[in-house]
Amino acid sequence: MSSLTTELIKLRRSTSWGIALLLPIIMVAAGGGSTWATDGFVEGWHTLWVRSVGFYAMAVLAVGLAVLASLVWRVEHQGSNWNTLMSRPVPTWQIVAAKTISVAVLAAVMQLVLVVAVVAVGLGILDLPGMLPARYLATSGLIVIACVPVCALQSAISAFTRSFALPVAAGLCLTGVGTTMLLAHVPGIWLLPHALVTRTTQIGALERGSATGFTVQDLTWGSAAATVGTAAILTGIVIAATTLALNRTDARN
């Protein structure tokens, strides 16, 4: 718990909050503007949600997580901070898990901001009737969970390089590969964390105008359980592999 507390304290002063707050607002503004410009608002909340989440899910979300992971790890690669981090009297897995949780907290904030922004645009600008349907709130919860293995993987990449740009480039490539393979209907590609989060963002988006090039799941207990289970397993695997690699690297040094 000491490692997690330390990471959360660091997070309070991090510049990563700017990304977590502004990125989803920009995407919702773009989606709301597109909806207004095409008179799509007549289809209600669904159109606004799909247009806000669409491009965000296909590319921006996972790349944003890559940026956040690089920011979280950047302080450790400055000066002697890396040696200080690895010399802490705590197991390496706790350090790795704490870093992953820190990025996941930012991912959760991003999704919360996106939902709030969608509601604000829908009610305050587009004057949509009613409220954002509950299924999109449920989908948002699943998106947060699906982000965790991406956070773990991007955190792992950032742990092994001082470069800020390299993990971001890797995140962009993995996002592109995941989306392309989903479009190509490659079996099991959702086991790639970046593909899992892209697929999860589309859960429950099976209405008018929501067609995608890959299979979109209905929001059911089964799809929710599969998403949660897959995310948990992938996160455990990535944290274990990262811990093993860091321990071997530290032993050689």
C-alpha positions in Angstrom: 0.0 0.0 0.0 2.9 2.3 0.6 3.9 2.1 -3.1 0.4 3.0 -4.2 0.1 5.8 -1.7 3.4 7.2 -3.0 2.3 7.0 -6.6 -1.0 8.7 -5.9 0.8 11.5 -4.1 3.0 12.0 -7.2 -0.1 11.9 -9.3 -1.6 15.0 -7.5 1.2 17.2 -9.0 1.4 15.5 -12.4 0.8 17.3 -15.6 -1.1 14.3 -16.8 -4.3 15.7 -15.4 -4.4 18.2 -18.3 -4.5 15.3 -20.8 -7.1 13.4 -18.7 -9.4 16.4 -18.5 -9.0 18.0 -21.9 -8.8 15.0 -24.3 -12.3 13.6 -23.7 -13.8 17.1 -23.7 -12.2 17.8 -27.2 -13.6 14.5 -28.5 -17.1 15.2 -27.2 -17.0 18.7 -28.6 -16.1 17.3 -32.0 -18.8 14.7 -31.8 -21.4 17.2 -30.7 -20.4 19.6 -33.5 -20.7 16.9 -36.0 -24.1 15.9 -34.7 -25.3 19.5 -34.8 -23.9 20.2 -38.3 -25.7 17.2 -39.8 -28.9 17.6 -37.9 -28.2 14.1 -36.4 -29.5 15.3 -33.1 -32.9 14.2 -34.2 -31.8 10.6 -33.4 -31.1 11.6 -29.8 -28.5 10.5 -27.3 -27.4 7.5 -29.3 -26.1 9.5 -32.2 -24.2 11.9 -29.9 -22.7 9.0 -28.0 -21.6 7.1 -31.1 -20.1 10.2 -32.7 -18.3 11.2 -29.5 -16.9 7.8 -28.8 -16.3 6.6 -32.4 -12.9 8.1 -33.3 -12.0 8.4 -29.7 -12.3 4.6 -29.4 -10.6 3.7 -32.6 -7.4 5.7 -32.0 -7.4 8.5 -29.4 -8.2 6.6 -26.2 -5.4 4.0 -26.3 -2.8 6.6 -27.5 -4.0 8.9 -24.7 -3.3 6.1 -22.2 0.2 5.7 -23.7 0.9 9.4 -23.2 -0.4 9.2 -19.6 1.8 6.2 -18.9 4.9 8.0 -20.3 4.1 11.0 -18.0 3.7 8.8 -15.0 7.1 7.1 -15.6 9.0 10.1 -16.8 9.8 11.3 -13.2 11.4 7.9 -12.5 13.8 8.2 -15.4 15.2 11.5 -14.2 18.5 11.5 -12.4 18.8 8.9 -9.7 15.1 8.4 -9.3 15.2 5.0 -11.0 17.7 3.6 -8.6 15.7 5.0 -5.7 12.5 3.5 -7.0 14.0 0.0 -7.5 15.8 0.1 -4.1 12.6 0.5 -2.1 12.1 -2.3 0.5 8.9 -3.5 -1.3 8.4 -6.2 -3.9 8.8 -5.2 -7.5 5.3 -6.3 -8.3 3.9 -3.8 -5.9 5.8 -1.0 -7.7 4.6 -2.2 -11.1 1.0 -2.6 -9.9 1.1 0.9 -8.3 2.2 2.5 -11.5 -0.6 0.6 -13.4 -3.2 1.8 -10.9 -2.0 5.3 -11.2 -2.5 5.3 -15.0 -5.8 3.5 -14.5 -7.0 6.2 -12.2 -6.4 8.7 -14.9 -8.2 6.5 -17.4 -11.2 6.4 -15.1 -11.2 10.2 -14.8 -11.0 10.5 -18.6 -14.1 8.3 -19.0 -16.0 10.2 -16.2 -15.2 13.5 -17.9 -16.3 12.1 -21.3 -19.7 11.0 -19.8 -20.2 14.4 -18.1 -19.2 16.2 -21.3 -21.7 14.1 -23.3 -24.5 14.9 -20.8 -23.6 18.6 -20.8 -23.6 18.9 -24.6 -26.7 16.8 -24.9 -28.7 18.9 -22.4 -27.1 22.3 -22.7 -26.4 22.6 -26.5 -28.4 20.0 -28.4 -31.4 20.2 -26.0 -32.0 16.4 -26.2 -35.0 15.0 -24.4 -34.5 12.9 -21.2 -31.1 11.8 -20.0 -28.2 9.7 -21.3 -29.5 6.1 -21.3 -28.2 3.9 -18.5 -26.7 1.4 -20.9 -24.0 4.0 -21.8 -23.2 4.4 -18.1 -22.8 0.6 -17.9 -20.6 0.6 -21.0 -18.5 3.4 -19.5 -17.8 1.2 -16.5 -16.7 -1.6 -18.8 -14.5 0.8 -20.8 -12.7 1.8 -17.5 -12.1 -1.9 -16.8 -10.9 -2.6 -20.3 -8.4 0.3 -20.0 -6.6 -1.4 -17.2 -4.6 -3.9 -19.2 -3.7 -1.2 -21.7 -2.5 0.9 -18.8 -0.4 -2.1 -17.6 1.1 -2.7 -21.0 1.9 0.9 -21.7 3.3 1.3 -18.2 5.5 -1.7 -18.8 6.8 -0.2 -22.1 7.5 3.1 -20.3 9.4 1.4 -17.5 12.1 0.2 -19.9 12.9 3.3 -21.8 13.8 6.9 -20.9 12.2 8.1 -24.1 8.8 9.8 -23.8 7.9 9.4 -27.5 8.8 5.7 -27.9 6.0 4.3 -25.7 3.5 6.7 -27.3 4.6 5.5 -30.8 4.3 1.9 -29.6 0.8 2.7 -28.3 -0.2 4.2 -31.7 1.1 1.2 -33.5 -0.6 -1.3 -31.2 -3.8 0.6 -31.5 -3.6 0.6 -35.3 -2.8 -3.1 -35.3 -5.7 -3.9 -33.0 -8.2 -1.9 -34.9 -7.1 -3.2 -38.3 -7.2 -6.8 -37.0 -10.7 -6.2 -35.6 -11.8 -4.9 -39.0 -10.3 -8.0 -40.6 -12.2 -10.2 -38.1 -9.0 -11.9 -36.9 -10.0 -14.5 -34.3 -8.8 -13.8 -30.7 -7.3 -10.3 -31.5 -9.3 -8.9 -28.6 -6.6 -10.6 -26.4 -4.4 -7.7 -27.4 -5.3 -5.1 -24.8 -5.5 -2.2 -27.3 -8.0 -4.2 -29.3 -10.0 -5.2 -26.2 -10.6 -1.6 -25.2 -11.5 -0.6 -28.8 -14.1 -3.4 -28.9 -15.4 -2.6 -25.5 -16.2 1.0 -26.4 -18.7 -0.3 -29.0 -20.6 -2.6 -26.6 -24.3 -1.7 -26.7 -24.0 0.6 -29.7 -26.3 -1.6 -31.9 -28.8 1.0 -33.1 -29.4 3.1 -36.1 -26.3 4.4 -37.7 -24.0 2.5 -35.4 -22.7 -0.1 -37.8 -18.9 -0.8 -37.6 -16.6 -2.9 -39.7 -16.1 -5.4 -36.9 -18.5 -7.4 -34.7 -20.1 -5.3 -32.0 -21.4 -7.0 -28.9 -24.7 -6.5 -27.2 -24.6 -5.2 -23.7 -25.4 -8.4 -21.7 -24.3 -10.0 -18.5 -22.3 -12.4 -20.6 -20.4 -9.7 -22.6 -19.8 -7.8 -19.4 -18.4 -10.8 -17.6 -16.2 -11.7 -20.6 -14.8 -8.2 -20.7 -14.1 -8.0 -17.0 -12.5 -11.5 -16.9 -10.4 -10.9 -20.0 -9.2 -7.6 -18.6 -8.3 -9.1 -15.2 -6.3 -12.0 -16.8 -4.4 -9.7 -19.2 -3.6 -7.3 -16.5 -2.2 -10.1 -14.3 -0.1 -11.5 -17.1 1.4 -8.1 -18.0 2.2 -7.2 -14.4 3.8 -10.6 -13.8 5.8 -10.4 -17.0 6.9 -6.8 -16.2 7.9 -7.8 -12.7 10.0 -10.7 -13.9 11.7 -8.6 -16.6 12.5 -5.8 -14.1 13.9 -8.2 -11.5 16.2 -9.8 -14.1 17.3 -6.4 -15.3 18.0 -5.2 -11.7 19.9 -8.4 -11.0 22.2 -7.9 -14.0 22.9 -4.4 -12.9 
